[in-house]
């Protein structure tokens, strides 16, 4: 089973690779961030993508969405420190088959891999219950603009990155601020990040 492990924290990535490497059935390829993972997904076939959510470049959810859009059969398990309801809702709609917290026991991860490869969906019970809460009000475009704003990008930079007019970028940010009842773009990004919507 060929697994792509995408995790930006070197120590965590190394520990996970070592753990999974104990199983002779697993062949592990490592990616240090979302962009490197995307490049590898475009170059070769993997049975499973084991990914963090928050990484430089592409997020784990953006990688899952890419696989879904390409109708790529690679299964996806997200492992994260953050059990935010918004993440789970977005992960499920992006076709993620597994969602686990990083502090789960190691045997639970191996078991989840086998269950997902057998066509089952594995989501931590507490996380699944919390996902039944609030709905994410942001559109995909608003979320991308807000994420860039939270990285300190100007409206002009956001417009250039998303290939849209500056006025459109301003509109996306205004909509996001309004939907989240935020004071400004920084406050909106903070609220969205806390809820797992960013």
C-alpha positions in Angstrom: 0.0 0.0 0.0 1.6 3.3 -1.1 0.9 6.1 1.3 1.7 9.8 0.8 2.3 11.4 4.2 1.8 15.2 4.1 2.8 16.9 7.3 4.8 20.2 7.7 6.1 19.5 11.2 9.3 17.5 10.6 9.3 15.8 14.0 5.6 14.7 13.7 6.2 13.6 10.1 9.2 11.6 11.1 7.4 9.9 14.0 4.4 9.0 11.8 6.7 7.7 9.0 8.6 5.6 11.5 5.4 4.2 13.1 3.8 3.3 9.7 7.2 1.9 8.5 6.9 -0.8 11.1 4.2 -2.3 9.0 5.8 -4.1 6.0 2.6 -3.6 3.9 3.0 0.2 3.9 5.3 2.1 1.5 5.7 5.7 2.7 6.5 8.8 0.7 6.8 12.1 2.7 5.8 15.6 1.7 6.9 18.6 3.9 4.0 20.8 2.9 0.8 21.0 0.8 2.5 22.2 -2.4 5.0 19.4 -2.3 2.2 16.9 -1.7 0.2 18.3 -4.6 3.2 17.9 -6.9 3.7 14.3 -5.8 0.0 13.5 -6.3 0.3 14.8 -9.9 3.4 12.7 -10.6 2.4 9.3 -9.2 -0.4 7.2 -7.9 -1.0 6.6 -4.2 -3.5 4.4 -2.4 -3.8 6.8 0.5 -3.1 10.4 1.4 -2.5 10.8 5.1 -2.5 14.6 5.6 -2.5 17.4 8.2 -5.0 20.2 7.7 -3.0 23.3 8.3 0.2 23.4 6.2 2.1 26.0 4.2 0.9 26.2 0.6 -2.1 23.9 0.1 -4.1 22.8 3.1 -5.0 19.1 3.6 -8.6 19.9 2.7 -7.5 21.6 -0.5 -5.5 18.4 -1.4 -8.6 16.3 -0.7 -10.7 18.6 -2.9 -8.1 18.4 -5.7 -8.3 14.6 -5.6 -12.1 14.7 -5.6 -12.2 17.1 -8.6 -9.8 14.9 -10.5 -11.9 11.8 -9.6 -8.7 10.3 -8.3 -9.3 7.1 -6.4 -6.7 7.9 -3.7 -8.3 7.6 -0.3 -7.8 10.5 2.2 -7.3 10.4 6.0 -6.9 13.8 7.8 -4.9 13.8 11.0 -5.0 17.0 13.0 -4.5 18.7 16.3 -7.6 20.7 15.8 -11.0 19.1 16.3 -13.0 22.0 15.0 -16.5 21.3 13.7 -16.0 23.4 10.5 -13.0 21.2 9.5 -15.0 18.0 9.7 -17.9 19.4 7.7 -15.6 20.6 5.0 -13.5 17.4 5.1 -16.7 15.3 4.5 -17.8 17.4 1.6 -14.3 17.2 0.1 -14.6 13.4 0.1 -12.3 12.7 3.1 -12.8 9.1 4.4 -11.0 9.4 7.7 -10.6 12.2 10.3 -8.5 11.5 13.4 -6.9 13.6 16.1 -3.1 13.4 16.3 -3.3 12.4 20.0 -5.2 9.2 19.1 -3.5 5.9 19.9 -1.1 4.7 17.2 -3.1 1.4 16.7 -6.2 3.5 16.0 -4.4 5.1 13.1 -3.3 1.8 11.6 -6.8 0.3 12.1 -8.4 3.5 10.5 -6.1 3.0 7.4 -7.3 -0.6 6.9 -10.9 0.4 7.4 -10.7 3.3 4.9 -9.0 1.1 2.4 -11.9 -1.4 2.8 -14.3 1.4 1.8 -15.4 2.5 5.3 -15.5 6.0 6.7 -13.7 6.6 10.0 -14.3 9.7 12.0 -13.5 10.2 15.7 -16.9 10.0 17.5 -16.6 13.2 19.5 -15.5 15.1 16.3 -18.5 13.7 14.4 -20.9 14.9 17.1 -19.4 18.4 17.2 -19.7 18.6 13.4 -23.4 18.5 13.7 -23.2 22.1 15.1 -22.9 25.4 13.2 -22.9 25.6 9.4 -20.0 27.3 7.7 -21.4 30.5 6.1 -18.4 31.3 3.9 -18.2 30.6 0.2 -15.0 29.0 -1.1 -13.9 32.3 -2.7 -14.5 34.3 0.5 -12.6 31.7 2.5 -9.6 31.9 0.1 -9.6 35.7 0.2 -9.8 35.7 4.0 -7.0 33.2 4.4 -4.8 35.4 2.3 -5.8 38.5 4.3 -4.9 36.6 7.5 -1.4 36.1 6.1 -1.0 39.9 5.8 -1.7 40.2 2.1 -3.0 43.5 0.8 -6.2 43.6 -1.3 -4.1 44.0 -4.4 -2.1 40.9 -3.5 -5.2 38.9 -2.8 -6.7 40.0 -6.2 -3.5 39.0 -8.0 -3.2 35.6 -6.2 -6.9 34.7 -7.0 -6.8 36.2 -10.5 -9.7 38.6 -9.8 -10.2 42.4 -9.8 -9.4 44.3 -6.7 -13.0 45.4 -6.3 -14.1 41.7 -6.3 -11.5 40.8 -3.7 -12.8 43.7 -1.5 -16.3 42.4 -2.0 -15.3 38.9 -0.9 -13.7 40.3 2.2 -16.7 42.5 3.0 -19.1 39.6 2.6 -16.9 37.4 4.9 -16.7 40.2 7.6 -20.5 40.7 7.4 -21.4 37.0 7.6 -19.1 36.5 10.6 -20.3 39.8 12.3 -16.6 40.8 12.5 -15.1 44.2 13.1 -12.6 43.9 10.2 -10.8 41.3 8.1 -8.3 40.4 10.9 -11.3 39.8 13.3 -13.1 37.8 10.6 -10.1 35.6 10.0 -9.7 35.0 13.8 -13.4 34.0 14.1 -13.3 31.7 11.0 -10.0 30.0 12.2 -11.5 29.4 15.6 -14.5 27.6 14.1 -12.4 25.7 11.6 -13.9 27.5 8.6 -10.6 28.9 7.3 
